Amino acid sequence: MFSASRPRSTLPAPCVTVALATLALALLGACRKPAPSVAPGAPARRPSPAAPSIPARGAASLVGQVVDGAGHAVPGAHLLLWSRAAETPAAPLQAIADAGGRFSFAEAGSGPYELFAEAPGFPPLRLAAPAPGAPLIVRLDGVARSIGGAVLDGGTPVAGATVILDGETIEPQRLSETGRDGRFAFGGLGPGAYSVRAIRGARASPPSAEIVLSRAGPGPAPVRLALQAGFPLGGRVVGAEGPLSASEVRIVSSPARSPSEPAVVDVAHADGAGVWASRALPPGEYRLTARRPGFVPRQIVTIVVSAADARRTVTLELVRAAGITGRIVDGQARAIRGAIVRCLAPGSRDLAVITDPLPSAAEAAAVPASSGRAVTTARTALSDEAGRFEIADLVPAKVRLDVSAAGHVPWRGDEIALRPGETRAVGDLVLADGVALGGRVVDQFRSPLEGARVAAADGPFTLTDGAGQWTLSLAPGPHTLAITAPGMRDQQIAVAPTAAGGSPAPLEIVLDRADAWLEGIVQDSGGRPVARALIAAWPAAADQADPVRIADGAAVLATTVADTGGHFRLAQLPNRPLILEVRQPAYPSARAPAVPGTFAAVVVPIPGALAGDVHDARSGAALARFRVEARGPEGRTASASPRKGGAGAFVLSALAPGPWTLVVDAPGYEPGEITVDVPASPTLGEPSVRDRRVDLQPLR
């Protein structure tokens, strides 16, 4: 009776599973609690024109009407009905209110009941209902609003056009038909964001701009929908055995450029031969997903709908879904309740997510608390009281399980190859007792950072809450924690929890903001740009005697490469003094202080180069084997070996101008040492000192 939810957002699957389980348990457990009173059988208020009277039904039926606080009908409301007489609550009966807000449970039984109702824009309502009798009036808190307008084609009103109302809380979509004057109206709507679009044959309108209904104030202005050329899609749904009937095809426009730009959603159903066809769609890019119980799509198809390929057909392939079951226990084989079991692709480090939105509260209440799939396709489940878990509707492929539970060392399994239709039983998964670490992640102003990731090098991780708090259970011994957060500099810390020492003291981890930037240029001392230079930004040490000293134990904050004009830009920097280090093979390395948010001009000296040769001091013969080590200004070093075919020749290049001391070693000879004053080269790359001869004395 319920169609699938429209894909508006992507949420972590653990959040969905926990939320649904909590809601369902709360609703089922509420059967023993007093509920808001409703007087079935009492004289009903005079119905409004939008709320027609309700015919009486048989004793086994429960009928009624959903209205707002002013007595107006609320069409499209979702209702769930539980029997309060049963010892164990069974699956609820479900119904959707019609255009007059009326509903009926034809096989309700003898009662009493627990009724749950919700409607778009209204808060959910739970109430107690006695045995079937007079029609039941279900009154939701708030006053319904309406959306209306007209459908036009070339400025002419269009009669008989289908208008579709959509919104994050509309499930399923509501339809209306225009009258002779082309006008339409949707009533019984609570506060929220909605959109409408129209279809007439092969003509379709784009969705309207987002329509926001509030609890007070004037209603929205009439909506004008202009029809234009539409393009229906069609095709087949197939599986390994051939066409798949009773399949649903969801057609959703690709994410909008603006968050307030409504999406286009259409649902088509395959016939006995697996053939499906959509309504007319406005031009655009769409994602197509086929669904059928027990199957999963092999892939999501994305196509562009336009006049060029309007008659294109699409074949959507489904495969039989796989699943995994098992049990989570501790080292003493005791069941662990509430363990989070994640099913991930091999190598993935993050939580799997649900690619569909959260279901409505009415649908959520109908899902058993132990369910691992929660209406939509899930990749995460919670273990129940016996430690059991089940993850269904998996694409047959290689997967891996990650399991975590408070007070236990997270567990990571090997790859599992799932076959189509297979439900793999993995048995007992044992979590070892761990040492609980915890603390807080803050910025440099001691403000908490929500959503920061605290991860151990061996895989386990957690996320901070709104107060910046985090906890993580690790095996005793040394670990390295990596802490990351959007817009902040990464940090690593070493920890060594011990089992005997109890829980370590909370750790406060301070992350520097990384929202600063730095632009600049690299030039040599002759004013020429230095292209393709590697620029590294380091934290500066607080040392007035050496303004270019890098902080002890510091790590590189960011790197970039200068363009052909020597320009560079560094982003995601902390707002603190920096040291820029510049390296380019043709130049000596250079350092310069810099401040984020300013323009940095880094000058590297024009290098010198020294060419020489090494000879035997007695015979004058050139040596073929030797090594030259050079020490220059500011502790710089350089080295050289004989050039091929150079008869003892060597070249030291990219030398900073200044005095250089050369030490020459050769097998069978005494080391030789000379000091040479090296000037800048008049031509970049050419030696500024030539023919420098070094004579070595043979060993005695």
ABEGO torsion letter per residue (X at the ends): XBBBBBBABBBBAAAAAAAAAAAAAAAAAAAABBBBBBBBGBBBBBBBAABBBBBBBBAABBBBBBBBAAGBBBBGBBBBBBBAABABBBBBBBBBBBAAGBBBBABAEAOBBBBBBBBBGBBBBBBBBBBBBBBBBBBBBEBBBBBBEBBBBGGBBBBGBBBBBBEAABOBBBBBBBBAAGBBBBBGBBBEBBBBBBBBEABBBBBBBBBBBBABEBBBBBBBBBBBBBBBBBEBBBBAAEBBBGBBBBBBBBBBABAABBBBBBBBBBBAAGBBBBBBBBBEBBBBBBBBBGBBBABBBBBBBBAAAAABBBBBBBBBBBBBBEBBBBAAGBBBBGBBBBBBBBGBABBBBBABBBBBAAAAAABBAABAAGGBBBABBBBBAAGBBBBBGBBBBBBBBBBBBBGBBBBBBBBBBBBBGBBBBAEBBBBBBBBBBBEBBBBAAGBBBBGBBBBBAAGBBBBBBAAGBBBBBBBBEBBBBBBBBBGBBBBBBBBBBBAAAEBBBBBBBBBBBAABBBBBBBBBAAGBBBBGBBBBBBBBBBBAABAABBBBGBBBABBBBBBAAGBBBBBGBBBBBBBBBBBBAABBBBBBBBBBGBBBBBBBBBBBBBBBBBBBAAAGBBBABBBBBBBBBGGBBBBBBBBBGAGGBBBBBGBBBEBBBBBBBBBGBBBBBBBBBBBBBABBGBBABBGBBBBBBBBX
